[in-house]
Amino acid sequence: MDSMNEGLRKFSEIDKVKYKTGPFVFSMLLAAHISSHAEEKSHLTLCAASETVLFNCESQHKSAFLCFDEKIKLIKYRFGTRVKENLIYPKTPAKNEYSFKLSTTPYPGGGENRIRFANGIYNYFIYDITRSQQDKTSIDSIQTAGIAVYENGKRIANLKCENSETSISPLAFEILQREEFSHGINTD
């Protein structure tokens, strides 16, 4: 709430300047204000500074990150906000080279990549999908990414990513163990 009030206060200051200095200066100040907030948002991550992001998914209120620490060869899934992480998997550092498994399915004009891990009775599927859609005049590429959660084989959640950069990192294809995909996940 404080950041909202601060933004409104800055906006009021900018509004006053608009009437004194003209539309050009106002538009420059507004662009700088918007740019500074966009820059702040792009630096938000749940991964530690020593970790590489293998996947990130942003929704309105929560984020999910798959992070890799090269030094100790540890992958962690983190879900929550910068203030509170709701889920960290695995909770304790341990060698987890076989905990996260990668599978791919090629499609004509696209494909589906998935990273799966199990936490008790829950299976998590991090996915990115590219499909081609053709109409009479053009072929469009449609990309979808998210995290589907299953409990005892039944889907209980599907978080669709709202950020534009949601592909599984090429590094994940180098370090994760491959598995044949035999799970029917529904991303709709």
C-alpha positions in Angstrom: 0.0 0.0 0.0 2.9 2.4 0.8 4.3 1.9 -2.8 0.9 2.7 -4.2 0.7 5.9 -2.2 4.3 6.8 -3.1 3.4 6.2 -6.8 0.3 8.5 -6.5 2.4 11.1 -4.7 5.0 11.0 -7.5 2.3 11.1 -10.1 0.8 14.2 -8.4 4.2 15.9 -8.5 4.5 15.0 -12.2 1.0 16.3 -12.8 1.9 19.7 -11.3 5.0 19.9 -13.5 2.9 19.1 -16.6 1.0 22.3 -16.3 4.1 24.4 -15.6 6.5 23.1 -18.2 4.4 21.7 -21.0 3.5 18.3 -22.4 7.0 17.4 -23.6 8.5 17.5 -20.1 5.5 15.7 -18.7 5.8 12.8 -21.1 9.6 12.5 -20.5 9.0 12.4 -16.7 6.2 9.8 -17.1 8.4 7.7 -19.3 11.2 7.7 -16.8 8.7 6.9 -14.0 7.3 3.9 -15.9 10.8 2.7 -16.9 12.0 2.7 -13.3 9.1 0.6 -12.2 9.6 -1.8 -15.1 13.2 -2.1 -14.2 12.4 -2.9 -10.6 10.0 -5.6 -11.7 12.5 -7.3 -14.0 15.0 -7.7 -11.2 12.6 -9.6 -8.9 13.6 -13.2 -8.5 13.3 -15.9 -6.0 16.6 -17.4 -7.0 19.7 -16.5 -5.0 22.4 -14.4 -6.6 24.6 -17.5 -6.9 21.9 -19.4 -8.8 20.9 -19.6 -12.5 17.2 -19.3 -13.4 16.1 -22.4 -15.3 12.5 -21.3 -15.5 10.4 -18.5 -14.1 6.6 -18.0 -14.1 4.9 -14.8 -13.0 1.3 -14.5 -12.1 -0.6 -11.5 -10.6 0.4 -12.2 -7.0 2.9 -15.1 -7.0 6.1 -16.2 -8.8 7.6 -19.7 -9.4 11.2 -20.2 -10.1 13.4 -23.2 -10.9 16.9 -22.3 -9.7 20.2 -24.1 -10.3 23.3 -23.6 -8.1 26.2 -24.6 -10.3 28.7 -24.7 -7.3 26.8 -27.4 -5.3 24.9 -28.9 -8.2 21.5 -28.3 -6.6 18.2 -27.4 -8.2 15.4 -25.8 -6.2 11.8 -25.0 -7.0 10.6 -21.9 -5.2 7.0 -20.6 -5.2 5.7 -17.5 -3.5 6.6 -13.8 -3.2 9.9 -12.0 -2.3 8.3 -11.5 1.2 7.1 -15.1 1.7 8.1 -18.3 -0.1 5.1 -20.7 0.1 7.0 -23.7 -1.1 10.6 -24.6 -1.5 11.5 -28.0 -2.9 13.6 -29.7 -1.7 13.5 -28.1 1.7 16.9 -29.3 2.7 20.0 -29.2 0.5 20.7 -32.6 -0.8 22.0 -34.1 -4.0 18.9 -34.0 -6.2 20.1 -34.8 -9.7 17.3 -37.3 -10.2 14.5 -35.4 -8.5 13.8 -33.2 -11.6 13.1 -35.0 -14.9 12.9 -33.4 -18.3 10.7 -34.7 -21.2 9.9 -33.3 -24.6 7.3 -34.0 -27.3 7.8 -32.5 -30.8 4.8 -31.2 -32.7 4.7 -30.0 -36.3 5.6 -26.4 -36.0 6.3 -26.5 -32.3 6.7 -28.8 -29.3 6.2 -29.3 -25.6 8.9 -29.3 -22.9 8.2 -30.4 -19.3 10.1 -30.6 -16.1 8.5 -33.0 -13.6 9.2 -33.4 -9.9 7.3 -35.2 -7.1 6.7 -33.9 -3.6 4.9 -36.6 -1.6 1.6 -37.3 -3.3 1.9 -34.2 -5.6 3.4 -34.2 -9.1 4.5 -30.8 -10.5 4.8 -30.2 -14.2 6.6 -27.1 -15.3 5.8 -26.7 -19.0 6.3 -24.6 -22.0 4.4 -25.3 -25.2 4.7 -23.9 -28.7 2.0 -24.7 -31.2 1.2 -23.4 -34.7 -2.2 -22.2 -35.6 -3.1 -21.7 -39.2 -5.9 -19.8 -40.7 -6.6 -18.9 -44.4 -3.9 -16.2 -44.6 -1.2 -16.9 -42.0 0.4 -19.3 -39.6 0.8 -18.0 -36.0 2.9 -19.5 -33.3 1.1 -19.7 -29.9 3.2 -20.1 -26.8 1.9 -21.2 -23.4 3.8 -21.8 -20.2 2.8 -22.7 -16.7 2.9 -25.2 -13.8 0.3 -27.9 -13.5 0.0 -29.7 -10.1 -1.5 -33.1 -9.7 -2.5 -34.9 -6.5 -2.8 -38.7 -6.9 -3.1 -38.3 -10.7 -5.9 -35.7 -10.6 -5.0 -32.1 -11.6 -5.7 -29.7 -8.7 -4.0 -26.5 -10.1 -2.7 -25.0 -13.2 -0.8 -21.7 -12.9 -0.5 -20.0 -16.3 2.4 -17.7 -16.7 1.7 -14.1 -17.5 5.3 -13.0 -18.3 6.5 -13.2 -21.8 9.9 -14.9 -21.2 8.8 -18.3 -19.9 10.8 -20.9 -21.8 12.7 -23.6 -20.0 16.3 -22.6 -20.1 18.7 -24.4 -22.6 20.8 -25.2 -19.5 18.0 -27.4 -18.2 18.3 -29.6 -21.3 22.0 -30.1 -20.5 21.8 -30.9 -16.8 18.4 -32.7 -16.2 17.9 -36.4 -16.5 15.6 -37.3 -19.4 12.4 -39.4 -19.1 9.9 -40.7 -21.5 6.7 -38.8 -21.2 4.0 -41.1 -20.1 1.9 -38.6 -18.0 -1.3 -37.1 -19.4 -1.2 -33.5 -18.4 -4.0 -31.1 -19.1 -2.9 -27.5 -19.4 -6.3 -26.0 -20.3 
